[in-house]
Every structure is written in C-alpha cells, then in structure tokens.
Amino acid sequence: MSFKDRINGIRRKLMGRLTKGVGRSYSMPKEGDLKIEDVKNVLIIRPNHRLGNQLLLTPIVQEVLNTFPNCTVDLFVKGGVAHPVFENYERVDRIIKLPRKPFNNLFKYLRSWISVKGKSYDLVINGDKSSSSGRLLTQHAKAKFKIFGEVTGDIENKYSDYRHISKYPVYNLRRYLELLGFDNHETDMPLLDIKLNAPEIANGKKILDDLVKNAKKTICIYTNATGDKCYSEAWWETFYERLKKEFPDYNIIEMLPIENISKINFKAPHFYSKDIREMGGVLRNVSIFIAADNGVMHLASASLVPTVGFFSITKEAVYGPYGNGSLAFNTNHTNIEDWIAGIKNILN
C-alpha cells in the first residue's frame, strides 16, 4: 500500500468517527407524511470521482425515477465522468460536481456545497453509507425526507445480497417507504445501466466489425486494474492461452486502458477509446467481457453485457457484477477450471 493510500485510509477512519452520529437527530416521518405524487425534486449524493462508483450509482437513480414518476433527480458527485454516465437519463436534471482536489479548488468546493443548500428537495439520499461527506451533505441539504444510508438489521436478515454497494441504497429506499406505509412490491433490482441508444450500439458494432473482420462472436478481455487489484502478466498470459484453447470459434479481443498497457503484450486484436459511451457501444456487441475488478468491468455491466469479474483484494459481495448472467470469482478460493466452466455456462 502506498503512502498516499495509507494517509487516505487514516483520513477516512478519522472522518468516519467524527461523522458517525450525523443523522441520528433526524426524526423519522410518520405514515401518511409522504405522498409519491408530491415528490418532485430528489437529490442523490455520491461524492466519489471514480468511474466505477458513478456507474454503481445508476441502480438507485433508476429506482428513484421508477418510484416517483413526477420527479427529477439532481446528482452530487465528484469529478467529471457522471455526465457521460447519465447522458441518456432524461429526468436527471442537474449534476453538481465536487472538485477532485478541494484544497486546490476551494472556491469551487464551497460553491458546490452552497448550491446544495440553495435548493429545496423533497427527498435526499446518501448513496454510500461509508461516505463522511455524503452524510454531512445529507444533513446540510434542505429536505423533509432524508435517507442517510445506514443498513439496518431487518435488511441484513431479509436480503443475502444487501452488502452490494449498488443494492443496499435501493433496499434502504424500499424499507424507508415501507415504514411510511407504502407496499414493498419486491420488484427486480435495477441493473447498472448507462442506457445506450440505438446509434451508440450501431457505432460500437461498426468498430468491432472493423477490428475482427469476421462474423464470429467475440470475447473481450481487459487486463489492467488499479494497484493490488491488477493481476500479473504471467497470470493473464496463462489465462489468455487457455481462452484461445477452449473457445476457438470466438474472436478474443483486448480493450486497452488509457496507459496503453497490455498484460498479454498486445497479442490479441485490441482497441482503445477515451469516450465512455463509445466503449460501452463496443462492449454491448460482444458475447462476454472478462476483467479484474475495475471501472471498465462496471462499464461492461452497465452496457448490459454478461461480465466475469475477478477479485483477489476487494470483496465480490460488495462490488461484483450482477445481472445479465454475470459472475464474480474470488481467485483466492477458485481456480482456472472454475473460471472456464463459468464462462462456458454464460456462452452456452
């Protein structure tokens, strides 16, 4: 772990302790206080700049839009990737961006906080229970109805997948409404979804066709990840050779990261794009996407592609891809035979 990571870890623990009690004074509204049709303005808070974490926000945004048909949503995020992620969400009205480095952009940082206070909301949702700034912003916002993000015992006991970072905000909202007297219809959990449109998917198909130049189906791999989540070149070389052996009737291509790195030494046809939606359009046209835990893995999942995610450091129960037939493997407790069997299961 780097010195910067250690400092950030200490900072998060300290802020967590300082903000632990935020929201405890909030009085739970009574049954009948909230009417679905009266919810017009909703604020969802997730101040994290990483692509994956903003993609992981899409299920709670969909849940809110589906639950409150008369509402529009404001998002409070960090950094700039939220705009392309939510570009095709018609009722996402405003994206408030917190600077990634607040001390370098103190004026913008303060202006972001002030803009939250400058608008009245019907409902505010903290999208990450472990975010100290999320809790503080939820407290700071003007709204009668607030969900601070705690997971309660009844949710833990009822849902085996409550730990997933995309799912527990949805479970929290449903529980909140249930306590206010609304029926919990147990509808399907929303998937990660960037809502690709037909032209974006068609453009992705053209890029893919130009790359493979045949009619075979395609397996896409992404061999990069951040820090300790990244597997070695030897690991990926072994896995890539096994894929070629097991799936001779498929193209195998590699999507490259911005650093132009390939853990298989560029042996497969490869492509790169800076455009998140263009990447999603290509991924939508492959049969399966395979990667370690990273933002592009979540982008594939949000492009509605069957996704296989490999986990060795982070927890697959919290960050694993779900829906579309996706699988998450903890590589500390599984082996290559398990992974190939899972991939065959998806492709068949």
C-alpha positions as CSV (number, residue, x, y, z in Angstrom):
1,M,0.0,0.0,0.0
2,S,1.4,3.4,-1.0
3,F,1.9,6.3,1.5
4,K,-0.9,8.2,-0.2
5,D,-3.3,5.2,0.3
6,R,-2.3,4.9,4.0
7,I,-3.0,8.6,4.5
8,N,-6.3,8.4,2.8
9,G,-7.2,5.3,4.9
10,I,-6.4,7.2,8.1
11,R,-8.4,10.2,6.9
12,R,-11.4,8.1,6.1
13,K,-11.3,6.4,9.5
14,L,-11.0,9.7,11.3
15,M,-13.8,11.4,9.3
16,G,-15.9,8.3,9.9
17,R,-15.6,8.6,13.6
18,L,-16.3,12.3,13.5
19,T,-19.4,12.0,11.4
20,K,-20.7,8.7,12.9
21,G,-23.5,10.5,14.8
22,V,-24.6,12.6,11.8
23,G,-28.3,12.0,11.1
24,R,-29.2,10.5,14.5
25,S,-31.2,13.5,15.4
26,Y,-33.3,13.2,12.3
27,S,-36.8,12.3,13.1
28,M,-38.4,9.6,11.0
29,P,-41.5,10.9,9.3
30,K,-44.9,9.2,10.1
31,E,-47.1,7.1,8.0
32,G,-49.0,9.4,5.6
33,D,-46.5,12.2,5.7
34,L,-45.1,11.4,2.2
35,K,-47.1,11.1,-1.0
36,I,-45.5,9.6,-4.0
37,E,-47.0,12.1,-6.4
38,D,-45.7,15.0,-4.3
39,V,-42.1,14.0,-4.7
40,K,-40.8,16.4,-7.4
41,N,-37.1,17.1,-6.5
42,V,-34.7,14.4,-5.4
43,L,-31.0,14.8,-4.5
44,I,-28.8,11.7,-4.6
45,I,-25.3,12.1,-3.1
46,R,-22.2,10.1,-4.1
47,P,-19.1,12.2,-3.9
48,N,-16.6,9.9,-5.5
49,H,-14.8,10.6,-8.7
50,R,-14.1,7.0,-9.9
51,L,-15.9,5.7,-13.0
52,G,-16.9,2.5,-11.3
53,N,-18.5,4.2,-8.3
54,Q,-20.6,6.5,-10.5
55,L,-21.7,3.6,-12.6
56,L,-22.7,1.8,-9.4
57,L,-25.0,4.7,-8.7
58,T,-27.2,4.0,-11.7
59,P,-29.5,1.4,-9.9
60,I,-30.6,3.8,-7.2
61,V,-31.2,6.6,-9.8
62,Q,-33.4,4.2,-11.7
63,E,-35.2,3.1,-8.6
64,V,-36.0,6.7,-7.7
65,L,-37.2,7.6,-11.2
66,N,-39.4,4.4,-11.3
67,T,-40.8,5.1,-7.8
68,F,-41.5,8.8,-8.2
69,P,-43.0,9.4,-11.7
70,N,-43.2,13.1,-11.2
71,C,-39.7,13.7,-10.0
72,T,-36.4,14.9,-11.5
73,V,-33.1,14.0,-9.9
74,D,-30.0,16.1,-9.0
75,L,-26.8,14.2,-8.5
76,F,-24.0,15.4,-6.2
77,V,-20.8,13.7,-7.4
78,K,-17.0,14.3,-7.6
79,G,-15.1,14.7,-10.9
80,G,-16.5,14.8,-14.4
81,V,-17.5,11.3,-15.6
82,A,-21.0,11.5,-14.3
83,H,-22.2,13.4,-17.3
84,P,-21.5,10.7,-19.9
85,V,-22.7,8.0,-17.5
86,F,-26.1,9.7,-17.1
87,E,-26.3,11.4,-20.5
88,N,-29.4,9.4,-21.7
89,Y,-31.3,9.8,-18.4
90,E,-33.9,12.3,-19.4
91,R,-35.0,13.1,-15.8
92,V,-31.6,13.6,-14.4
93,D,-31.8,17.4,-14.2
94,R,-28.6,18.6,-12.7
95,I,-25.1,17.2,-11.9
96,I,-23.3,19.1,-9.1
97,K,-19.6,18.3,-9.3
98,L,-17.3,18.5,-6.2
99,P,-13.7,19.2,-7.3
100,R,-11.5,16.2,-7.0
101,K,-8.9,18.2,-5.1
102,P,-10.8,20.5,-2.9
103,F,-7.8,22.4,-1.4
104,N,-6.7,23.3,-4.9
105,N,-10.2,24.5,-5.9
106,L,-11.5,25.8,-2.6
107,F,-13.9,28.3,-4.3
108,K,-15.5,25.6,-6.4
109,Y,-15.6,23.3,-3.4
110,L,-17.5,25.8,-1.3
111,R,-19.8,26.8,-4.3
112,S,-20.8,23.1,-4.7
113,W,-21.8,22.9,-1.0
114,I,-23.7,26.2,-1.2
115,S,-25.6,25.1,-4.3
116,V,-27.0,22.1,-2.3
117,K,-28.3,24.5,0.4
118,G,-29.7,26.8,-2.3
119,K,-32.4,24.4,-3.4
120,S,-35.2,22.7,-1.5
121,Y,-35.6,19.0,-2.1
122,D,-38.5,16.6,-1.3
123,L,-36.1,13.7,-0.7
124,V,-32.3,13.4,-0.2
125,I,-30.5,10.1,-0.4
126,N,-26.9,9.4,0.7
127,G,-25.7,6.8,-1.8
128,D,-22.8,5.5,0.2
129,K,-23.2,4.8,3.9
130,S,-19.4,4.9,4.5
131,S,-19.0,8.4,2.9
132,S,-18.5,11.0,5.6
133,S,-19.0,13.9,3.2
134,G,-22.2,12.1,1.9
135,R,-23.6,12.1,5.4
136,L,-22.7,15.7,6.1
137,L,-24.2,16.8,2.7
138,T,-27.4,14.9,3.5
139,Q,-27.6,16.7,6.8
140,H,-26.7,20.0,5.1
141,A,-29.4,19.8,2.4
142,K,-32.9,21.3,2.8
143,A,-35.4,18.4,2.7
144,K,-38.1,17.0,5.0
145,F,-37.3,13.4,3.9
146,K,-33.7,12.2,4.3
147,I,-32.1,8.7,3.9
148,F,-28.6,8.8,5.5
149,G,-27.7,5.3,4.3
150,E,-27.5,3.0,7.3
151,V,-28.2,-0.6,6.7
152,T,-30.5,-1.9,9.5
153,G,-30.8,-5.4,10.9
154,D,-34.1,-6.2,9.1
155,I,-32.5,-5.5,5.7
156,E,-29.4,-7.7,6.6
157,N,-31.7,-10.5,7.7
158,K,-34.0,-10.3,4.7
159,Y,-31.6,-9.9,1.8
160,S,-28.5,-12.0,1.3
161,D,-27.1,-9.5,-1.2
162,Y,-27.6,-6.4,1.0
163,R,-23.8,-5.8,1.2
164,H,-23.6,-4.9,-2.5
165,I,-22.8,-1.2,-2.9
166,S,-25.4,-0.7,-5.6
167,K,-28.1,-2.7,-3.9
168,Y,-28.3,-1.5,-0.3
169,P,-29.3,2.1,-1.3
170,V,-32.3,0.5,-3.2
171,Y,-33.2,-1.7,-0.2
172,N,-32.9,1.3,2.1
173,L,-35.3,3.4,0.0
174,R,-37.8,0.5,-0.2
175,R,-37.6,0.0,3.6
176,Y,-38.0,3.7,4.2
177,L,-41.1,3.8,2.1
178,E,-42.5,0.6,3.7
179,L,-42.1,2.3,7.1
180,L,-44.2,5.2,5.7
181,G,-47.0,2.8,4.8
182,F,-46.2,2.0,1.2
183,D,-46.3,-1.5,-0.2
184,N,-43.0,-3.2,-1.0
185,H,-43.7,-4.9,-4.3
186,E,-40.3,-6.7,-4.3
187,T,-39.7,-5.7,-7.9
188,D,-36.5,-6.8,-9.6
189,M,-33.3,-5.0,-8.5
190,P,-32.3,-2.4,-11.2
191,L,-29.1,-3.3,-13.1
192,L,-26.2,-1.0,-13.8
193,D,-27.3,0.8,-17.0
194,I,-25.9,3.7,-19.0
195,K,-28.9,3.4,-21.3
196,L,-27.1,3.1,-24.6
197,N,-29.2,4.2,-27.5
198,A,-29.5,2.5,-31.0
199,P,-26.9,4.8,-32.8
200,E,-24.4,4.2,-30.0
201,I,-24.8,0.4,-30.2
202,A,-24.7,0.5,-34.1
203,N,-21.4,2.6,-33.9
204,G,-20.0,0.0,-31.5
205,K,-20.8,-2.8,-33.8
206,K,-19.1,-1.0,-36.7
207,I,-15.9,-0.5,-34.6
208,L,-16.0,-4.2,-33.5
209,D,-16.6,-5.4,-37.1
210,D,-13.7,-3.3,-38.4
211,L,-11.5,-4.8,-35.7
212,V,-12.3,-8.5,-36.1
213,K,-13.3,-8.6,-39.8
214,N,-15.3,-11.8,-39.5
215,A,-18.8,-12.9,-38.4
216,K,-17.7,-14.9,-35.3
217,K,-18.8,-14.0,-31.8
218,T,-16.4,-12.1,-29.6
219,I,-14.9,-12.4,-26.1
220,C,-13.4,-9.2,-24.8
221,I,-10.8,-9.0,-22.0
222,Y,-9.4,-6.1,-20.1
223,T,-6.1,-6.9,-18.4
224,N,-5.5,-3.7,-16.4
225,A,-6.6,-2.7,-12.9
226,T,-5.5,-0.3,-10.2
227,G,-2.9,-1.2,-7.5
228,D,-3.1,-4.6,-5.9
229,K,-6.3,-5.5,-7.9
230,C,-4.1,-5.9,-11.0
231,Y,-3.0,-9.5,-11.9
232,S,0.4,-10.2,-13.3
233,E,1.5,-10.7,-16.9
234,A,2.1,-14.4,-16.2
235,W,-1.4,-14.8,-14.8
236,W,-3.0,-13.1,-17.8
237,E,-0.8,-14.9,-20.3
238,T,-1.8,-18.3,-18.8
239,F,-5.5,-17.3,-18.8
240,Y,-5.4,-15.9,-22.4
241,E,-3.8,-19.1,-23.8
242,R,-6.4,-21.2,-22.0
243,L,-9.2,-19.0,-23.5
244,K,-7.8,-19.5,-27.0
245,K,-7.7,-23.2,-26.5
246,E,-11.2,-23.5,-25.0
247,F,-13.0,-21.1,-27.4
248,P,-11.5,-21.5,-30.9
249,D,-14.8,-20.4,-32.5
250,Y,-14.7,-17.0,-30.8
251,N,-12.7,-13.9,-31.5
252,I,-10.7,-12.8,-28.5
253,I,-10.0,-9.0,-28.3
254,E,-8.5,-6.8,-25.7
255,M,-9.7,-3.4,-24.6
256,L,-6.8,-1.2,-23.6
257,P,-6.6,1.3,-20.7
258,I,-5.6,4.9,-21.2
259,E,-2.0,4.0,-20.2
260,N,-1.8,1.7,-23.4
261,I,-0.8,-1.3,-21.2
262,S,-1.4,-4.9,-22.2
263,K,-0.7,-7.7,-19.8
264,I,-0.6,-10.1,-22.7
265,N,1.9,-8.0,-24.7
266,F,-0.7,-6.9,-27.3
267,K,-1.1,-10.5,-28.7
268,A,-4.8,-10.1,-29.3
269,P,-6.5,-7.6,-31.6
270,H,-7.1,-4.5,-29.4
271,F,-8.8,-1.1,-29.3
272,Y,-8.8,1.9,-27.1
273,S,-11.2,4.9,-26.7
274,K,-11.4,7.8,-24.3
275,D,-15.2,8.0,-24.9
276,I,-17.1,6.1,-22.2
277,R,-20.2,5.7,-24.3
278,E,-18.2,4.6,-27.3
279,M,-16.5,2.0,-25.2
280,G,-20.0,0.9,-23.9
281,G,-21.3,0.6,-27.5
282,V,-18.5,-1.7,-28.5
283,L,-18.9,-3.8,-25.3
284,R,-22.7,-4.2,-26.0
285,N,-21.8,-6.1,-29.1
286,V,-19.5,-8.7,-27.5
287,S,-20.7,-12.0,-26.1
288,I,-18.8,-11.7,-22.8
289,F,-16.5,-9.3,-21.0
290,I,-13.8,-10.5,-18.6
291,A,-11.7,-8.4,-16.3
292,A,-10.4,-7.9,-12.8
293,D,-12.4,-5.6,-10.5
294,N,-12.2,-2.1,-12.0
295,G,-14.3,0.7,-13.5
296,V,-14.3,-0.8,-17.0
297,M,-15.7,-4.0,-15.6
298,H,-18.6,-1.9,-14.2
299,L,-18.9,-0.2,-17.6
300,A,-19.4,-3.6,-19.3
301,S,-22.0,-4.5,-16.7
302,A,-23.7,-1.1,-17.3
303,S,-23.7,-1.8,-21.0
304,L,-25.8,-4.9,-20.3
305,V,-23.1,-7.4,-21.2
306,P,-22.5,-10.7,-19.4
307,T,-19.5,-9.9,-17.3
308,V,-17.0,-12.0,-15.5
309,G,-15.1,-10.2,-12.7
310,F,-12.0,-11.5,-10.9
311,F,-11.5,-10.5,-7.3
312,S,-8.5,-11.0,-5.0
313,I,-8.3,-7.9,-2.8
314,T,-11.7,-6.2,-3.0
315,K,-14.9,-8.1,-1.9
316,E,-17.0,-9.6,-4.7
317,A,-20.1,-9.4,-2.4
318,V,-19.7,-5.6,-2.4
319,Y,-18.5,-4.9,-5.9
320,G,-19.3,-7.9,-8.1
321,P,-21.1,-7.6,-11.4
322,Y,-24.7,-8.9,-11.3
323,G,-27.5,-9.4,-13.8
324,N,-27.1,-10.3,-17.5
325,G,-25.8,-13.8,-16.4
326,S,-22.7,-12.1,-14.9
327,L,-20.3,-13.9,-12.5
328,A,-17.8,-12.8,-9.8
329,F,-14.9,-15.1,-8.9
330,N,-12.7,-14.7,-5.8
331,T,-9.4,-16.0,-7.3
332,N,-8.1,-16.9,-3.8
333,H,-10.7,-19.6,-3.5
334,T,-11.3,-20.7,-7.1
335,N,-9.1,-21.9,-10.0
336,I,-8.9,-21.7,-13.8
337,E,-11.1,-24.7,-14.2
338,D,-13.9,-22.9,-12.2
339,W,-13.5,-19.8,-14.4
340,I,-13.6,-21.7,-17.7
341,A,-16.7,-23.6,-16.5
342,G,-18.4,-20.3,-15.6
343,I,-17.5,-18.7,-19.0
344,K,-18.8,-21.8,-20.8
345,N,-22.0,-21.6,-18.8
346,I,-22.6,-18.0,-19.9
347,L,-21.7,-18.5,-23.5
348,N,-23.9,-21.6,-23.8
